Amino acid sequence: MYRYTVLLYRITIQCILLPGDHRKPSVLIDIAGRDAHNQGAPALEGGAHAACIPDSCGAVRRTTENRDTVAKTRKPARNSNSGSGIQVIARAATILRALEDEPQGLSLGQLADRVDLARSTVQRIVGALETEHFLIAATPTSGVKLGPALVRLASSANVELERLLRPALVKLSQAVKETVDLSVLKGSELVFIDQIPGAHRLRAVSAVGESFPLHCTAPGKALLSLLPDEKCTRILGRSLQPHTPYTLTNLDALRREVEECRRTHFAYDRQEHTEGITAIGTALIDPLGQLLAVSIPVPTTRFARQEDRLLLELRRTRREIESLFSS
């Protein structure tokens, strides 16, 4: 069974003009060989294409366009469509990200303001995303929010992320003989999605799937460093809950630590979440735009003796993961 794809290309053909003649006629030619204005016109033998073109004297003559000419004509159109397609994908991703921390959803007008696009453009993209269940209605009357199809994709992405990064995490744990955690940003918290337990009998261990605050954990501060200031402010609110006597509860002091992490790529939790546990963490963005963090929690009694070594090995692991993401 044969499959035929018939694509229509606009070919502008200019005739040879006599002096004083300014006509520049054009025709539409079907790649299958039919004139778009005369569907019955056949293709010439060997794949050439026929078109009727007025000549300089007003008469009609036949001309042919071989496949090489058609191929040359097709290339710019394909590149243009490719660029337009990439732009649509980028805009769709921007709309999805704008809804990431909006469980109640946003109206089309609010979305248009957030992503700085025309409301009509947002409406078309939202319509396509709703068809695929990436977005659903937020209320019976208005607004949209993230849909169930994204949940399934995110679940699959997390599984693949763990598989991709596990060898690097195992290598890091073996190098420092400490527990290594992999976490991702979920709303206003971080969630552990993988863990390599350390070799010591006294070690820090947390359950995979457990959620932690951002402001008093090393991976949390590292994740905050990847967010814009306005989003950090929205997540943190006006007050910081203390978890230990060492927790930073001053917003300005936390902002300074986050800014330092933006410069160095590394953040610390010095018994701020759990007394007796100190940690170092770093955060990255995966190829799908998901924010993730790798951290090493260590009993405080050991951390001071090997802080430089932990930083060195975590920096090496960060480079390894960046290489994986770019390959």
N, C-alpha and C positions, 0 to 999 in steps of 0.2 A: 504494500500500500504506500503510495507516494504522498509526500507532504509538500505542499506548495505554499510559499510565503510570498505574498505580493505586496511590495512596498512602493509607495508613490513618492516620487521625487520631483521637485520643481526644477526644471532645466530652462534657463533663459538662453535663448539662441538669438543672436543678433545677425541680421542679414548684412551682406555687403552693400553699403549705401552709395548711391551715386551722389555727386556734389549737390547739396541743397536738400537732400532727402533725409529727414530726421526720424523716421519711424524705427522703433525698437520693439518689434513684436516678441511675444514669449508664448510658450505652450507648456502644458503639463503632460509629461510622458510617463506611463506606467512601466515599471521595470519588467513586467511580464510582456510588454510589447504593445499595449493598447494605449492609444491617445486618450488622455483623460477627458477630452471634449468630444471624442468619437470612440466609444467603447468597442466598436467593431473593427477598428484598424488593426491588422495583424502585425506580429513581429516579423522582421525579415529573417531569412535563414541564417543560422549560425549565431543567433542571439542579438543581431543588430536591431535597432529600433527606428521606426519610421515616424516622421512628423511632417505635417504640412506647414510651410513657412512662406508668408508673402515675400516675394523678392522686391527689388527696388522699382520694378516697373508695374507692380500690382498683380503680376501673374502668380501662379502657384507652382512651386517646384518641389521635388522630393529630395530629402537629404537623410543621411543615416548617421547614427551615433553608435560607435562600436562599444564593446564592454569596457574597454580601457577608459573611454570618456565618461561612461556612467560611473565607474569606480572612483574616478577622480572627483566627480561631482558629489558622490555620496560622502566622502571623507569629512568635509567641513561640517555637514549636517550632523553626522554621528558625533563628532567632537562637541558640537554645540549642545546636543541632547544630553550627552554624558555630563557636561558641566552643569546643565540645568537639573539633572537628576540628583547629582551630588548636593546641590543647593537645597533641594526639597528634603533630602534625607537629613541634612544638617539642621534645617528648620524644624523638622519633626522631632529630632532629638532635643532641641532647645525647648520645645513645648513640653515634652515628657519630663525633662529636668525641672521645669518651672512648677510642675505638679508634684514633684517628689515629696515635699514636706507639707502638702496640703491635703490632709485626709478628708476634709469637707469639700474639696474641689474648688474650682474657680470658674467664673463666667467667661464667656468669649471676650468680653470687653476687658476684664482683668488680665486674661492671658495675653491679649494684644498689647496691653501696656507693659506687662512683664518682659515679653520677648521683643518688644519694639518692632512689631510687624503690623501691617494693615489688618483690620478686623476681617475683611473678606478673605485674605490669605490664610489667616488662622482658622476661619470657618471651614475652608476647603480641606486643610490638612487634618483638622480635628475629625471631619467627616470620614476621611480615609482611615484614620486610626480607630475610630469607633467601629467601622466595618470589620476590622481585624480583632476587635475586642481588646486593643491596647488601651483604649479609653472607654469609660461607661458614663452614663448620666449620673451626676452627683445628687440631683433631686428630680422629682417628677416633672418639674417645670423648667429648670435651667441649670447650667453649669455642667462641668465634666470632671472626672477624677480618673486616676490610674485604674486600669482594668485587670481582669484575672489572667489574661494572656501574658502580661508582664511578670506576674508572680511565677508562672510556670517557667518562663525564660530565665528569670533570676535564679530559680532553684537549680536549673541545669547549669547555668553559668558558674554558680558556687561550687558545684561538684567538679567541673572542669578546672576551676581555679585551684582547688585543693590538690588535684592530681598534678597539675602543672608545677606548683610551687613546693610540693612535699619533698622532693629530693634536696632542694636548696635548704629547706627548714631542717631536715634530718642532718645535713652536713654541718649546719650552724650549731645545732644542739650537740653534736659529737665534738665539735671544736671547742666549745666552752663548757661542755658537761652540765649544762643547765637547761631548764624548761624553755621551750620556744613556742610562742603563741601566734596564730594568724587570726586577725579579726577584720570585720568590715563595718562600715558605717550604716546604721539602720535608723533613720529618723534622727532623733536627738541622743542616741546611745550607740555604743559599739557592741558587736556580738562576736564572740569567739566561734570560728567555724572549723578550726583545726588546732591541734596541740601535739608537740613532741615532748614527752616527759624527760626531765633531766636525769643524770646518772647518780646523783647524790641521794642518800637516804633522806636528808633534810632538803626538801625542794618545794617550790611553789607550784601548785596544781589547781586549775579551775576547770569547771565542766564546759565541754563544747556545747554551744547553744546558749550559754549564760550571757546576760546583758550587763554592761558596766557604764557608769557615767563617763563623760568626756573630760570634765574639768580637773579630775584628780587621778588620772591614769596616764601612763606614758604613751600608749597607743592612742588614747583619746586626745591628748594634746597634739600629737603628731597629725591626727586626722583634722583637727581644728585648723592647723596651719595650712591645710590645702583649701580651706573654704574662704570665701570673701568675708570681709569684716562684718558686713551687714547680716550675713547669714550666721556668723558666729554669735553676734549679739542676740539674734532671734532665738537661737538654740539655748544659749546660756541664761537668758532672762536677766532679771535685775539682781538676783542673789545667788550665791553658790552654797550648796549644802555641805557642811563639814562632815567628813567620815572619820577623821582622826584628829588629834591635836595639831597635826602637821598639814592638814588640808589648806590649800590657798582659798581664802574666801573673799579676797579683794580682787575685783574685776580688773583693775589696772595692772596689778601684779601678774595676773594670769595672762593678760594681753601681752605683756612684755615677754613672758616665757614663750607664748605662741609665736611672737615676732622673731624671737631668737631661733626657734625651730624652723621657721621659714628660711632663715639664713643658713643654718647648719644641717637641716634635715633630720635632726635628732632631738627627742624630748625625754624628760625624766620624770619619774614619780618617786619621790623620796619619802616613803611611808605615808603618802597622802591618802591612799585608799585603804590600805591595810597596814597596821603597825607590824614592823618586823619584815616587811617586803619592800624592796626597792627595785625599780625597773627602768629599762631604757627601751625606747621604741622609735620606729621610723615609719613613715606612711608614703604610699605611692598611689598612682592612678592606673588601673589596668586598661587594656586596649578598648574595653567596652565603656569606659568612663566611670567604673565603680571604684570607690575609695577603699583601700585596704591598708592594714598596718601589720608590721612584724615587730614583736617585742620579746624581751628576755626578762622575766621576773626572777629575782634572786633574793634569798634571805639576806637581810641587811648586813649581817655579820660577815658575809663573804663578798658583798658587792664592792666595798671600798678597796679590798685587796686586788680586785681584778677589773676595776672600772675601765681602765685604758684598753685592756684586752677585749672586753665586751664591745666597746665602741669600734675597735679595729675590725673584729669579726662581723659585726652587724653592718658596718660600712661595706665590707666585701660582699656580704649577702645582698645588700641593696643593689650594688652594681650588677651582680649576677641576675637578679630579678629584672632589672631594667633591660639587660641584654635579652632575656627571654621575651619580654614584651615587645621589643623592637625587631625581633627576628620573624 
